Amino acid sequence: MIASILDYEFMRNAFIATTIVGIVAGAVGYFLVLRGETFAGHALAHVGFPGATGAVLIGISPILGLTFFTVIAGVGIGLLGSKAHRDVAIGLVLTLSLGLGLLFLHFYTAYAGQATNVLFGNVLGIDGDTIAALAGIGAISLVGLLLIARPLLFASLQPELAEARGLRLGLVSTLFLVIVALSTVEAMQIVGVLLVFALMVAPAAISLHLTRRVATGIVLAMVLAVLIAWISLVLAYVTDWPTSFWITALGGLGYFASASWSHRRRTRQAA
């Protein structure tokens, strides 16, 4: 069956794209869940909606619009969050972005089909140029994450001690949110704005249930994200159901299974 799937160029492109996105989403998502900033990732995903629709409106690539709006929002959330309550800052960015997206669609309803792809993803429509863009964004995201990994981990696990030792928590948080923004742009190509949590949060949350070792957890989250995406592509090919549905379904099932296993393990240890 796999051989027959790979006979089609669009399926080969889909497997390549999901591999790139899964690796980045797994690594970045691990820190996102560890830091308890999944709501920030949710907001950044929604910011991509007006970015993409606005880009189409003025006749440029949706990916450019996605990237610009999402990165600006990541910087904004990072800066605002250091002065006000983080949830308030995220909520303001989220509501403003959704309002702009609806406004852009109001002007040009002819692009409703493209807006649907932005909202729910279209992994089977990815071409070679998009793969190249995903690879470039992915490389930047991983290199950036590698450069700030040590201070980010320190700030995530012991923020008071990190600040006492002179670490600029606001700067680290802002840089990380920029990386989250870039990885969100990637994930949106696969699962869309509304379902981006599936690849960025579920594999990382599963990993944190299965292991407490950071390095092992990051690698496991990356492997899980790629496997979920690959299995979803195969299931979509067999059933003709949307790939995004299978990604969210497998991610959710995996999370509840890992949570149940983790709970039973803690119960046995306590006994």
N, C-alpha and C positions, 0 to 999 in steps of 0.2 A: 504493500500500500504506500509506504513512504516513497518508494521509487516512482510510482505513478504520480504522486503529489508533486515531486520535484521535476516532473516533465514540463510543468508550466512555469514560465518566467515569473509571473506575478506571485506564485507561491514561493519560489526561490527568494525573491526580493522580500517577501513577508518574513521568511525565516531569518534572513540576514538582519533585517530591521529589528525584529523582536529580540534577537540575540544582543545587538548593540544596546537597545533600550533596556533590556532586562538587567544587563550588567551594571549599567549606570544607575537605574532605579533601585536596584537592590543595595548597592553601596551607599548611595545618598539617603535612601529610605531608612536604612538602619540607624543612622544618626538622627534622622527626623523623628523616629519613634522613640529613640533613647532620650532625646531632649524634650519629648512631650510637645512637639510643635507640628503635629499632624494637621491642626486647623490652619496653620500658616500655609502648608502645602495645598490644602483644599482651596484657600483663597487665591493663591497664585495660579492654580489651574483655571479658576473662573476668570481671572484677569486676561487670560489668553483669548477668551471669547471676543471682547471688543478689539483686541489687538489684531486678530485674524480677520474679523469682519471689516474693520476699518481699513486694513491693508487691501482687501479685495475691492473695497469701495473706491480707493484711489488708484487701483490698478497695479499694485505691487504684490510680491509673493506673500502669501499668508504666513509662511514661516518667519519672515522678517518682522511682520507685525506681532506675531506671537512672542518672538524673542525680545523685541524692544519693550513691549508693554509689561511682560512678565518680569524682566530684569529690573526695570524701573520700579515696579511694585515691590520686588524683593528688597531693593535698597530702601524704599519708603517705609516698609514694614519694619525693617531693621532699625532705621533711625527713629521712627516714631515710637517704637517699642521701648527704647531706652529712656523715654521721657514720660510716657503715659502707660496705662495698662495695655499689655500686648494684645489682649483679645479685642479691646476697643479699636486699636489701630488696624487690626486685621479686618474687623467688621466693617470699618469705614472704607477700606480699600475694596473689599468684596462687594458691597452694595453699590459703590460708585462704578465699578467695572461692569457689573451686570446692567446697570442703567445705561451706560454708554453702548454696550452691545445691542440692547434693544433699540436704542436710538438709531444706530447704524443700519440695523435691519429694516427699520421703518422707512428709511430713505430709499433703500434698494432691496425690495422684497424678491427681486429676480435671483438673488444670491442665496435664497433659503436652502437650496440643496447643499451648497458649500457650507452653510452654517450648520446643517445637520451633521456633516462630516466632522466639523470642529467639535461639536457637542458629544458625539458618540464614537469618533474615530473611524478610520477606513484603512486598516492595515493591508487589505488586498488591493488597494489602489496606489501603493507606494512604488515609485519608479527609481531608476538609478540615481538621478539627481538628488532625490530626497534622501536616499541612503547615504550619499556623500555628505549631505548636510548633517544628518544624524551622527555620522561618524566624527565629523568635525566638532559638533557641539558636545558629543560624548567624551572626546579626548580632552577638551577644555575642562569639562566638569570633573573628570577623574583626576587630572593633574592638579586642579585647584583644590580638590578634596584632599589629595595626598599632601599638599603643601601645608594645609591648616589642620591636618588630622590630629596631631599631638595636642596643640592648644585647644582644639575643639573638644577632644575627649576629656581633657582636664577640666574645661569649663562646663562640660555636660555633667560630669560625675561629682565634682567638688567646686561649684561656682564661688562659694565664699572664700575658700582657700586660694583659688586661682586669682581672684580679685585682690586678695591680700598680698599676693606675690607680684602684683603689678601687671597682671594680664588684662588687656583691654577687652572686657567682655562684650561691649557694644560693637566693637570693630569685628571681633571674631563672629558674633552673631550675624552681623550684616553681610560679611563675606560668605558665610554659610548659606544665608538665604538667597544670595545671588546664584550660588551653585545649585540650590534647590530649584530656583527659577529656571535655570538652563535645563536641568534634568526633567522638570515638569513639561517644558516645551517638547522634549523628546517623547515622553510618555503620552502626551496628548495626540501624537501622530498615530498611536496604536489604539488607545482606548477612549480618546476624546476628553473634553473638559469635565463632563459629569462623572466619569468613571476612572479618573486618573489615580484615585486612591487604591484601586485594585493592584496596580503594579508597584506603587511607591510605598504602600503601607503594609499590605497583607503579607508579602514574603518576609519583610523585616520583623513584623510582629510575630510571625511563626518562628523565625530564627531566635528571637529573644525568649520565647517559651522553651526552646529546645536546648539552648546553651547560654551560659553567662560569660564565656570567653569572647572578648571583643573581636579579635582577628578571626576566630572560627565563625563567629556570628555574622560578620560582614561577608565572608566567603559563602556561607550557607545561604544568606539572603540573596546574593547574586545568583547562585545556582538555582534556588527555588523560583526566582523571578523568571529566569530563562526557561526552566522546565514547565512552569505554568503556561507561559506564552506558547511554547512549542506544542504542548499537549492540546491547548486550546485551538491552535491552527489545524491540527489533525481532526479534532472533534468537529470543528466548523466545516471542514472538507467533507466529512462523513455525513453529518446531519443537515448541512446547509443552514445551520443556525448562525447568528452573528458571533464573530470571534470575541468581541468585547463581552458578550454574555458569558461565554465559557471562561474567560479570564476572571471575571468577577465571581462566578460561581465556584471555580476551583480555589480561588484565593480565600473566599469565605469559608468553604468547607475545610480547607487546610488550617485556617485560623482556629475554628471551633474544635477541630480534632487535636491540635497542638495545645490549646488551652485546657481541654479535658485531660490530656496526658500529663500536663504540668501540674494540674490540680491533684491528680491521683498520686503523682510522685511526691508532692509536698505532704500529702496526707500520710503516706507510708513512712516518710522520714519523721514526721511528728509523732507517729505511733511508736 
